[in-house]
Amino acid sequence: MLIKTRGVVLNYIKYRETSIIARVYTEQLGLQSYIINSVRTQRKGSRIALFQPFTLLDMVVYTSKQGGLTRISEYKAAYPFHSIPFDIRKSSMVLFLSEMVARTVKEEEENPPLFQFLYQAIVAFDELDQGFENFHLVFLLQLSHHLGFGPTSGKEIVEQVAFSANAQSASAAPTVLALQAYEEYFDELLNDPARTTIPNGRVRRELLSVLVRYYQLHVDRLGEIKSLAILSEVLGE
């Protein structure tokens, strides 16, 4: 059966000589994996760019009662990017955030609020010309609410991270005190992100580190986020 749906590309892996298997979070079917043939070619008209992280697609897809890999009958860009592919800071954030979404969103059923959040956040990010240095932090905080473990305050984040299993030792006391200094920033990011006053890249990097740890406490086998190092290098953080 064929279904028309929008989708958010999360990532892809190479498959055979010129094909890929793409993971796409769809509006109608949740998380799906699709085989796309003959897109990894050097010929003019190659469409591999449409399967870069967070690309927004309009698709007609095949469905199967047995689940598993299916195919896309038709696809095109639902929203052509104006800035993300051309700004290394933005593309690095997108690479990191798409990896976080791919590792945390597992449901193979529709979730309209989650899809709308992803879609609208990506479009808004592409349209920003400046003032997007905190976007990844705000995105992760808002995503956590859709995943069911969203914090209500900076104190909640800090306490969970500080007193997690890895922090239960006498030597961890200074770390606990240091983390408490970030409660105010998390409160701003949660309640009024446009007015957040994070002073510099070092603090922003440490806030992100705390957020990733917060996710690791709530998502089984989240593991190492490989693109985090790339993001830190590009942003100079």
C-alpha positions as CSV (number, residue, x, y, z in Angstrom):
1,M,0.0,0.0,0.0
2,L,1.2,3.5,-0.8
3,I,1.0,6.4,1.8
4,K,1.7,10.0,1.3
5,T,3.6,11.5,4.2
6,R,6.2,14.2,5.2
7,G,9.4,13.1,6.7
8,V,12.5,14.3,8.6
9,V,15.7,12.6,7.5
10,L,17.8,11.5,10.4
11,N,20.7,9.7,8.7
12,Y,21.7,7.1,6.2
13,I,24.1,4.3,5.6
14,K,25.6,3.1,2.3
15,Y,24.0,0.0,0.8
16,R,25.5,-1.9,-2.1
17,E,27.3,0.0,-4.8
18,T,25.1,3.1,-5.3
19,S,22.2,2.8,-2.9
20,I,21.5,3.8,0.7
21,I,19.3,2.9,3.6
22,A,17.8,6.0,5.1
23,R,16.2,6.4,8.5
24,V,13.4,8.9,8.3
25,Y,11.0,10.1,11.0
26,T,7.7,10.3,9.2
27,E,4.5,12.2,10.0
28,Q,2.2,9.2,9.3
29,L,4.3,6.2,10.3
30,G,6.8,7.3,12.9
31,L,10.4,6.1,12.5
32,Q,11.0,4.1,9.3
33,S,13.9,2.8,7.3
34,Y,13.9,3.0,3.5
35,I,16.1,1.6,0.7
36,I,16.8,4.2,-1.9
37,N,18.5,3.0,-5.1
38,S,21.0,4.7,-7.3
39,V,21.5,7.9,-5.3
40,R,25.3,7.6,-4.7
41,T,26.5,8.3,-8.2
42,Q,28.7,10.9,-9.8
43,R,26.3,11.5,-12.5
44,K,24.5,14.8,-12.9
45,G,21.2,14.8,-11.1
46,S,22.2,12.7,-8.1
47,R,19.8,13.2,-5.3
48,I,21.9,12.2,-2.3
49,A,21.7,15.8,-0.9
50,L,18.0,15.1,-0.1
51,F,19.1,12.5,2.5
52,Q,21.4,14.7,4.6
53,P,20.5,15.1,8.3
54,F,17.3,16.9,9.0
55,T,16.3,17.4,5.3
56,L,12.5,17.8,5.1
57,L,10.8,15.6,2.5
58,D,7.4,15.1,0.9
59,M,7.2,11.4,0.1
60,V,5.0,8.6,-1.2
61,V,6.1,5.4,0.5
62,Y,5.3,1.8,0.5
63,T,4.1,0.1,3.7
64,S,4.3,-3.5,4.8
65,K,2.3,-5.3,7.5
66,Q,5.5,-7.2,8.4
67,G,7.4,-4.0,9.0
68,G,11.1,-3.7,8.3
69,L,12.7,-2.1,5.3
70,T,10.5,-0.7,2.6
71,R,11.0,1.7,-0.3
72,I,10.1,5.2,-1.3
73,S,8.0,5.6,-4.5
74,E,8.4,9.3,-4.8
75,Y,10.3,12.0,-2.9
76,K,11.1,15.7,-3.1
77,A,12.2,18.5,-0.8
78,A,9.3,19.8,1.3
79,Y,11.3,22.8,2.3
80,P,14.5,23.7,0.4
81,F,17.1,25.0,2.9
82,H,18.4,28.5,2.6
83,S,21.2,28.5,5.1
84,I,21.8,25.2,6.9
85,P,24.0,23.6,4.2
86,F,26.0,26.8,3.7
87,D,26.8,27.6,7.3
88,I,29.2,25.2,8.9
89,R,28.1,26.2,12.4
90,K,24.5,25.4,11.5
91,S,25.3,22.2,9.7
92,S,27.4,21.0,12.6
93,M,24.5,21.7,15.0
94,V,22.2,19.8,12.7
95,L,24.6,16.8,12.5
96,F,24.7,16.7,16.3
97,L,21.0,17.1,16.9
98,S,20.0,14.6,14.2
99,E,22.2,12.0,15.9
100,M,20.5,12.8,19.3
101,V,17.1,12.4,17.7
102,A,18.2,9.1,15.9
103,R,19.4,7.7,19.2
104,T,16.4,8.7,21.3
105,V,13.3,8.5,19.0
106,K,12.4,4.8,18.5
107,E,8.6,4.6,18.0
108,E,7.3,3.2,14.7
109,E,3.9,4.9,15.0
110,E,2.7,8.3,14.3
111,N,3.2,11.0,16.9
112,P,1.9,14.3,15.4
113,P,3.1,16.6,18.2
114,L,6.7,15.2,18.0
115,F,6.7,15.4,14.2
116,Q,5.4,19.0,14.3
117,F,8.0,20.0,16.8
118,L,10.9,18.6,14.7
119,Y,9.6,20.0,11.4
120,Q,8.9,23.5,12.8
121,A,12.1,23.7,14.8
122,I,14.2,22.8,11.7
123,V,12.4,25.4,9.5
124,A,12.8,28.1,12.2
125,F,16.5,27.3,12.6
126,D,17.1,27.6,8.8
127,E,15.4,31.0,8.8
128,L,17.6,32.4,11.6
129,D,20.3,34.7,10.4
130,Q,21.8,35.3,13.8
131,G,21.3,34.6,17.5
132,F,21.2,30.8,17.1
133,E,24.1,29.9,19.4
134,N,21.8,28.4,22.0
135,F,19.5,26.6,19.5
136,H,20.9,23.2,20.2
137,L,20.4,23.6,24.0
138,V,16.8,24.8,23.6
139,F,16.1,22.0,21.1
140,L,17.2,19.3,23.5
141,L,15.2,20.7,26.4
142,Q,12.1,20.9,24.3
143,L,12.7,17.4,22.7
144,S,13.0,15.9,26.2
145,H,9.4,16.9,27.0
146,H,8.2,15.1,23.9
147,L,10.2,12.0,25.0
148,G,8.6,12.0,28.4
149,F,11.4,13.2,30.7
150,G,11.3,16.9,30.3
151,P,12.5,18.9,33.3
152,T,10.5,21.6,34.9
153,S,13.5,23.5,36.3
154,G,17.2,23.9,36.1
155,K,17.4,22.5,39.6
156,E,15.8,19.2,38.5
157,I,18.5,18.8,35.7
158,V,21.4,19.6,38.0
159,E,20.3,17.4,40.9
160,Q,19.7,14.4,38.7
161,V,23.1,14.7,37.0
162,A,25.0,15.7,40.1
163,F,23.6,12.9,42.2
164,S,23.6,10.2,39.5
165,A,25.5,7.0,40.1
166,N,28.7,8.4,38.7
167,A,28.7,11.3,41.1
168,Q,28.2,9.4,44.4
169,S,31.6,9.9,45.9
170,A,33.2,12.4,48.3
171,S,35.4,13.7,45.5
172,A,32.3,14.7,43.5
173,A,31.3,17.4,46.0
174,P,33.0,20.3,44.1
175,T,31.4,19.1,40.9
176,V,28.0,19.3,42.5
177,L,28.6,22.8,43.7
178,A,29.9,23.8,40.2
179,L,26.8,22.4,38.5
180,Q,24.5,24.4,40.8
181,A,25.8,27.5,39.2
182,Y,24.2,26.4,35.9
183,E,20.6,26.1,37.3
184,E,19.8,29.7,36.4
185,Y,20.9,29.3,32.8
186,F,18.8,26.2,32.4
187,D,15.8,28.1,33.9
188,E,16.3,30.8,31.4
189,L,16.5,28.3,28.5
190,L,13.4,26.5,29.7
191,N,11.3,29.6,30.4
192,D,12.5,32.5,28.2
193,P,15.2,31.2,25.7
194,A,15.2,34.4,23.7
195,R,16.5,36.3,26.8
196,T,19.1,33.7,27.9
197,T,22.3,35.3,29.0
198,I,24.9,32.6,28.7
199,P,28.2,34.5,29.0
200,N,30.6,32.5,26.7
201,G,31.3,29.4,24.8
202,R,32.9,27.6,27.7
203,V,29.7,27.8,29.8
204,R,27.6,26.8,26.7
205,R,29.8,23.8,26.2
206,E,29.4,22.7,29.9
207,L,25.7,23.2,29.8
208,L,25.5,21.0,26.7
209,S,27.7,18.4,28.5
210,V,25.2,18.4,31.4
211,L,22.3,18.0,29.0
212,V,23.8,15.1,27.2
213,R,24.4,13.4,30.6
214,Y,20.8,14.1,31.6
215,Y,19.7,12.3,28.4
216,Q,22.0,9.4,29.2
217,L,20.2,9.0,32.5
218,H,16.9,8.7,30.8
219,V,17.6,6.9,27.6
220,D,18.8,3.4,27.7
221,R,22.1,2.7,25.9
222,L,22.3,6.2,24.5
223,G,26.1,5.8,24.3
224,E,28.7,8.2,23.0
225,I,27.5,11.0,20.7
226,K,30.1,11.0,18.1
227,S,29.2,14.3,16.5
228,L,29.6,16.2,19.8
229,A,33.3,16.6,19.3
230,I,32.8,17.9,15.8
231,L,30.3,20.5,17.0
232,S,32.7,21.6,19.8
233,E,35.5,22.0,17.3
234,V,33.5,24.0,14.8
235,L,32.0,26.3,17.4
236,G,35.3,26.8,19.1
237,E,33.9,25.5,22.4
